[in-house]
Amino acid sequence: MVFLNGRFLPIEEANIPVLDRGFIFGDGVYELVPVYSRVPFRVDEHLGRLERSLAEVRIRNPYSRAQWREIIDSLIAQQPFEDQGVYFQVTRGVAKRDHAFPAGVEPTVFLMSNPLVNPPRELVENGAAAVTAIDNRWLRCDIKSISLLGNCLMRQISADSGAVETIMFRDGKLTEASASNVFIVSQGTIIGPQKSNLILPGITYDVVVEIARAQRTPLELREVTEAEVRSADEVWITSSSKEVLAIVMLDGKQVGSGKPGPLFRRIYQGYQEFKQTVMRQRKQTVAA
């Protein structure tokens, strides 16, 4: 079952007019909320980011936060799997093709949920490969827009190389990866780009920062040069689906020891403990 404009229905029956501005212009925003044991992960943070994206592109938010939560919970309950990825998007709606925003148009709201697929254990244990590219996307990467052609082109670079991600640089500085945030480790310090218009403000990024601070691990959020990335002891990518994943090969060259490093393992374990205590036990508490 999916949700479309106020109704739950089979995905085969979900239809959107061809003049929807999401189809014509990519005029919309989206979110993806991971769900563990049927409990949505940091749903308020995801809804807060959705609200910000909608405001930045001037699309009216069709629901209150309480209504969004009710829809998400209802969709989760109708799926047969415990761990899910709830995808939802809001477009400006249906109107004649004109670049200017139409007046009085109802936004189109679509939600679906699929099984949540995290990296396999072997990849977590052994690490993954990534490649690099120049970040040639637009300058509002902080908006979670459905206009993802630039990201798709970047991801395809890594797919063509048999790698899991493309890490991007703009003017010699690290921004992010095609569908992930990026951290490095240098001399025992975790370093990541600070939030700006050039990167998506990741929810998993925030969790990693919180875990690092709780563990009293040295952390710097600042500009990161390409040279620092290429000489780093560790490189990680983070996202809702990848969680925290070590990159051990970059452009065919070994990162650090060529194996997931000690700080990665510490943060990864902290993330798993966070999931277990905050998400899965919450379900048990509710059930009791």
CORQUI-V129424 format. One line per field, one symbol per residue. psi: psi as a letter, one per 20 degrees, with the letter a starting at -180 (. if undefined). A space follows every 10 residues. Layout:
BEGIN
psi=???
END
This chain:
BEGIN
psi=qrpoliqprq hhjoqpqijp ihggiknrrr qooqppljop olhhgghghg ggggghjlpp oiqrhhgggg gggggghiqi qgproopqqp rhaprqophq pqqkppqppp qrprpporqq hghghirrqr rrrpokarjl iipmqinkgg hggghhghgh jkriropqqp ljqpfarhkq rpqrpoljpp pqpqpaiiqp nqghgggggg gghhikpppp oappqhhhgh jqhqpqqqrh hidpppoipo kjqppcijqp rhhghghghh ghhggghhfh hhghggh.
END
